[in-house]
């Protein structure tokens, strides 16, 4: 059978464009013994993918030119020659951007549509939720009564971070890029305060007003001037969890910013970068705990869902235009069960 595939056509210089992607048709063989034929249902697009589009050395290998782009995909087994994955099974895995995929089962995990919407396994019960869980609780180490600030707060990771902070008895302050997102954070997700960094006349002063007792934990998703403003409010023995630096992902020159070493020294603060796969051995713990909090309505979760396989590149580019609230997904097909 034939299937549409999205390839990395060229490496972007600065902001990616549609021209960096190419659609092609791929001929698929039937599944052999130990293999399955998958139909993609939901495709995840994430900011970290921008780093993999360049040749720069990072914690994961770069995408190869003229090869399929890969990422989180929820799929349905439509034909099986694998004993662990019968026909009709829903699975999640790191898979190519294709409508149909032949896979050998390695790295696939069963998911349960009766326990949570399938998209959640790419969001709050997937990589973004686990990133928030381990990044805040293990790296940020929030204590009851402390103030937690998160940038990119209306995104897939940040929106969970703030709610986890509230569960732990902390003051949660979010930074986002539109008034609608600010209202969503406070009115729907229960953040104690939120700031639109694009319209705040003086960001540092706005943050100081929202954090009258300073900042004990900063969960950094963006870097740039937003982060510079937060650093000035760090308390003694504060913790900074570096999750992402989206402000720099499309930079063509190394960023020049305030030096933070002296402030970290004066405040005896700790700054730590982390990658969610560092905690792979504990993913079961994280998913179980997050699922419990979702079931108890302690965590609410938003998805921005774009329809159609052909719209995957545009949904990805929309991440850098700030178009999504919560997790950005692309729905490719309906689950048949």
Long-range contacts (C-beta under 8 A, 24 or more apart in sequence): 1-27, 1-28, 1-100, 2-26, 2-27, 2-28, 3-28, 3-98, 3-99, 3-100, 3-101, 4-98, 4-99, 4-309, 4-310, 5-68, 5-96, 5-97, 5-98, 6-68, 6-69, 6-97, 6-98, 6-312, 6-313, 7-66, 7-67, 7-68, 7-69, 8-53, 8-63, 8-64, 8-65, 8-66, 8-67, 8-69, 9-65, 9-66, 10-65, 11-53, 11-54, 11-55, 11-65, 12-50, 12-53, 12-54, 12-250, 13-252, 14-250, 14-251, 14-252, 15-250, 15-317, 15-320, 16-50, 16-53, 16-250, 16-316, 16-317, 16-320, 17-317, 18-313, 18-314, 18-317, 20-53, 20-313, 21-69, 21-313, 22-66, 23-310, 26-98, 28-100, 28-101, 28-102, 29-102, 30-79, 30-102, 31-79, 31-80, 31-81, 31-82, 31-102, 32-81, 33-81, 34-81, 34-82, 34-104, 34-105, 35-81, 35-82, 35-102, 35-103, 35-104, 35-105, 36-77, 36-79, 36-80, 36-81, 36-82, 36-85, 36-102, 36-103, 36-104, 36-105, 36-108, 37-77, 37-78, 37-79, 37-80, 37-100, 37-101, 37-102, 38-75, 38-76, 38-77, 38-78, 38-91, 38-95, 38-100, 38-101, 38-102, 38-103, 39-75, 39-76, 39-78, 39-99, 39-100, 39-333, 40-73, 40-74, 40-75, 40-95, 40-98, 40-99, 40-100, 40-101, 40-309, 40-332, 40-333, 41-73, 41-74, 41-75, 41-76, 41-90, 41-118, 41-331, 41-332, 41-333, 41-334, 41-335, 42-73, 42-74, 42-118, 42-119, 42-122, 42-329, 42-330, 42-331, 42-332, 43-71, 43-72, 43-73, 43-97, 43-309, 43-312, 43-329, 43-330, 43-332, 44-71, 44-72, 44-73, 44-122, 44-123, 44-126, 44-127, 44-327, 44-328, 44-329, 45-71, 45-312, 45-315, 45-316, 45-319, 45-328, 45-329, 45-330, 46-71, 46-72, 46-127, 46-128, 46-156, 46-319, 46-328, 47-244, 47-246, 47-249, 47-319, 47-320, 48-244, 49-316, 50-249, 50-250, 50-320, 51-249, 59-275, 59-277, 68-96, 68-97, 68-98, 69-96, 69-97, 70-94, 70-95, 70-96, 70-97, 71-95, 71-97, 72-122, 72-126, 72-127, 73-97, 73-101, 73-122, 74-111, 74-118, 74-119, 74-121, 74-122, 75-101, 76-333, 76-335, 76-336, 76-337, 78-336, 85-110, 88-336, 88-337, 90-118, 90-335, 92-121, 92-122, 92-126, 97-312, 99-309, 99-332, 99-333, 113-335, 113-337, 115-291, 116-291, 116-294, 118-335, 119-303, 119-305, 119-327, 119-329, 119-331, 120-294, 120-301, 122-327, 122-329, 123-156, 123-301, 123-303, 123-326, 123-327, 123-329, 124-160, 124-290, 124-294, 124-299, 124-301, 124-327, 125-287, 125-290, 125-291, 125-294, 127-276, 128-155, 128-156, 128-157, 128-160, 128-327, 129-157, 129-160, 129-286, 129-287, 129-290, 130-276, 130-279, 130-283, 130-286, 130-287, 130-290, 131-157, 131-243, 131-276, 132-157, 132-158, 132-160, 132-161, 132-164, 132-219, 133-160, 133-164, 133-286, 133-289, 133-290, 134-274, 134-276, 134-278, 134-279, 134-282, 134-286, 135-161, 135-219, 135-241, 135-243, 135-274, 135-276, 136-161, 136-164, 136-165, 136-217, 136-219, 136-241, 137-164, 137-168, 138-274, 138-279, 139-239, 139-241, 139-272, 139-274, 140-217, 140-218, 140-219, 140-239, 140-241, 141-217, 141-239, 142-168, 142-170, 142-216, 142-217, 143-168, 143-170, 143-216, 144-168, 144-169, 144-170, 145-169, 145-170, 145-171, 146-170, 146-171, 146-216, 146-217, 147-171, 147-173, 147-211, 147-213, 147-214, 147-215, 147-216, 147-217, 147-235, 148-172, 148-173, 148-215, 148-216, 148-217, 148-218, 148-219, 149-173, 149-174, 149-175, 149-207, 149-211, 149-215, 149-217, 149-218, 149-219, 149-230, 149-233, 150-174, 150-175, 150-218, 150-219, 150-221, 151-175, 151-197, 151-218, 151-219, 151-220, 151-221, 151-222, 151-226, 151-227, 151-230, 152-176, 152-221, 152-222, 152-244, 152-246, 153-181, 153-185, 153-191, 153-194, 153-221, 154-181, 154-184, 154-185, 154-325, 154-326, 155-221, 155-324, 155-325, 155-326, 155-327, 156-324, 156-326, 156-327, 156-328, 157-221, 157-243, 157-244, 158-219, 158-221, 159-185, 159-189, 159-301, 159-302, 159-325, 159-326, 160-290, 160-299, 160-301, 161-219, 162-189, 162-190, 162-191, 163-189, 163-190, 163-293, 163-298, 163-299, 163-300, 164-299, 165-217, 166-190, 166-191, 166-192, 167-293, 167-298, 167-299, 170-216, 170-217, 171-211, 171-213, 173-207, 173-210, 173-211, 173-215, 175-207, 175-222, 175-226, 175-230, 177-322, 178-322, 180-325, 181-325, 184-302, 184-325, 188-300, 188-302, 189-300, 197-225, 197-226, 203-229, 204-229, 204-232, 204-233, 207-233, 208-233, 214-238, 217-241, 219-243, 220-244, 220-245, 221-246, 222-246, 222-247, 223-247, 223-248, 223-255, 224-248, 224-255, 224-257, 228-257, 228-258, 231-258, 231-260, 231-263, 232-263, 234-263, 234-264, 234-267, 234-269, 235-267, 235-269, 236-267, 236-268, 236-269, 237-267, 237-268, 237-269, 237-270, 238-267, 238-269, 238-270, 239-269, 239-270, 239-271, 239-272, 240-269, 240-270, 240-271, 240-272, 241-272, 241-274, 242-271, 242-272, 242-273, 242-274, 243-274, 246-319, 246-320, 249-320, 250-320, 301-326, 301-327, 302-326, 302-327, 303-327, 303-328, 303-329, 304-328, 304-329, 305-329, 305-330, 305-331, 306-330, 306-331, 307-331, 308-332
